[in-house]
């Protein structure tokens, strides 16, 4: 089920910075896994059918990406809320965009084909009297969209049916369940922390939180643990020295 995310759409461009000490676990973010990724990264879980995701893509995501520390990578993954053959084809379309390096060229057209351009501004087509008929109803429709935007589709079927793409889709579904993704867009940092967008006031605060979770939080914990062991080692040496005296 696609749930509205009004809080995300209320984000402003005010560069209001926040200190790491201002971020509270259980309020601003939630730990969703014991072990995270080896490299710092931000993952957006989204759906081409979600109007808030379309708004995020066009109005906010460019600034979020620009505000990430240079060592923090970004990727996105399509959720499977539809649990249908068409939903799987749409998921595969994103995986193939990524495989072909065509996400920048095709993401917006894919959103627009499904939702209409109004979706980029948070227009909810599920509202009474606002129905929009999606232009994407099959794999052939997706291939036509790729071709219309200058992407070669001669290998599309082979890619869509390949083990590589099917493994990617399987991973997205697995992580959707493991991370308990229940609404979109959702941001997961380092495969370990979920951002609570409902508690975020500005884009500046959001990027500060993401950078803190991606590059600082676990590093500080590791540093604290290392210092703790160092303290114990010194204490042990001191104790031995006292005994020898």
N, C-alpha and C positions, 0 to 999 in steps of 0.2 A: 504493500500500500504506500502510495506517495503522500507524505504528510507535508502540509504547508510549513515553511520555515520563515515566518514573518521577521523574526529577529535578524536573520542574515540579511534580509533585504533592507533593514533599517540601518545598516552600517553606513557610517559617514566617512568622508575622506579627511577628516580632521586628524593631523598627525600627533595625536595625543599619546605620548610614550608612557609605558608602565614599567615599574621596577619588577625584577623577578620575584621579589618578596611579596608583591601584590597578588601573585597568582596562587590560588588555593586549590589543592587537589580535592576533588569531589564537588567543586563549584565551577571553576573555570575549565577544568579538564578531568578526565578519568583514566586511570590505568586499566587497560583492557588485556594486557598480556604480561607475562613474567619477564620474557626476554624480547628485546627489540632487534631491529635490523643492525647490521654491522656498520652501515654508512647512514648519515643523517638524511632524512627524506620526508617529504610531505606527500600524502596520497589523498586525492579527492575521490570519494565514492559518489557517483551521480547517475542520473538517467536522462536519456534524450527526451523522455516523456514528461519530465518534471519542469514546470514553468519557472520555479525558483532556481533550478539549475541553469536554465537558459539565462536568467537574469544575472546569476553569479558569473557565468562565462563571459558575458558581454560587459557588465558594469563594474565588477569587483576583482575578478581573477587576475587580470593583467597587473593591477596594483599589488595584489598579494604576492604574485611571483616576483615582481620587481623588488619587493621588500624583504625577500628571503636572503639570508646570509649566502655567500657565494658557494659554500660547501654543501648547502642543502639542495638536493635534487627534488624535482616535482614529477609526479605521474598521476594518472587518473584511471579509474576502473569503473566499469558499468555494472550496476547492481542487477539482480534478477528478481524483480518483484512481480513480473508478469507470469513467470513459470509457463511459458508457451513457446511454440515453435517460432513465432514471429519475434518474441522477446529474445530468443537465442540468436536469431539472425541479426538483430540489432546489436546485441552484445558483440557478436563476431565482427560486425562492421567496424567497431571501434578498435578491436584487436588488429584488424587488417590495416586500418588507418595508421596505427602505430608501427606495424611491421613495414609498411611502405614509406614511412616518414611523411605522411600526408595529413596529420591531425590538424595542423594550422589551416590547411586549405579546405578541409572537409567538415570540421566540427560544426561551424556555424550553419552551413547549408543543411546538415543533417538535422540539427535542432529545428531550423525553419521549415523543412519539409514535413516534419512531424507535427509541429505546433503552430506554424505560421509565424511571421515576423513579430507579431504582437507579443508572442511569448517571451521575447527578449526583455520586455518591460514588465514582466510579472503578471501578464494577462492570464487569467485562469479560464481555460476553455471548458472546464466542467461546470461553470456557472450557468444558470438558466439563460437561454437565448444567446449563448456565446460559443456554440459548438463549432469546432474546426475539424474538417476531415483530413486525416493524415494522408500524405502522398506516399508513405512507406508502408506497404502491405505485403511485401514479399522480397526475396533475395533479388529478383530481377529489378524491382524498384530501386533497391540500394545500388545495384550495379549501374543503373541508368544515372543515378545521382553522381556516382564517382566519375563516370564518363563525361557527364555534362560539366564537371568542374576540372576537366583536364587530366584525370588519373586513368592510366591504362588498366583495363579490367580483364585482360586476356588470361591472367593467372588467378582471377578472383575465386573461381570455384575450387581450384586446386588448393588455394590457401585456406578457404573457409572449411574445407573438409580434411585439412591436414591435422596430424597429431599435434603439431606445434601450437596451432590456434586453439584446438580443443583443450590442450593442457592449460593454456592461458585462461580460458573461460572457466575451467574446473577450479583453478586457483582463485579467481575472483569470487566464485560461489562459495568456496571454502572459507575465504577470509570474511566474506559478508556474514556468514554464520558465526565464525569464531569471534569477530569483533562486534557482533550483535548490532549490525547496521539496520536501523529501523526507519530512518528517514533520510532524505537526501535534499541538498548536498550535505555530506559529512566529511570532516577532515580528520585523518589519522596521521599521527607523527611517529616516525620510526617503527611502524607496526606495533606500537606499544601504548600510545596515548591518544585518546579521543578528545577533540576540542568540543567544549560545550558552547556552541554559537549563541545560545540564548543568554549567556552571561557576558558577551562581548559587546562593547559600546562603539568602538571605532575600528577602522582598518589598521591604524597604527597599533592599537592594543592587540589586535589579532595577530599581526606579523611578529610583534614582540613575543607573544606567547608561543607561537610556532617555533621561532628561533630559540627561545629558552628551552623548550622541550626537546628540540632537535639536537642542540649542541651543548647545552649547559647543565641541564638537570641531572642526567646520569653521570656526567663528568664530575660534577660536584660530589655526588654520592660515592663515586669510585675514589675520589681524592680524600674524602672523609674516611673511607674504609682503609685506605693506604696509610693515612696519618695515624689511624687507630692502631693498626698493626705495628707501625713504627714506634709509637709510644709504648706498646707492650714489650717490644724488643728491647728498648732502652731500659725499661723498668726491670726486665729480667737480668740484663747485664749489671745494672746497679745492685740488684739483690745479691748476685753472685759475688760482686766486689765486696759488699758488706760482710758476707760470710767469711771471705778469705782474710778479712781484717780481724 
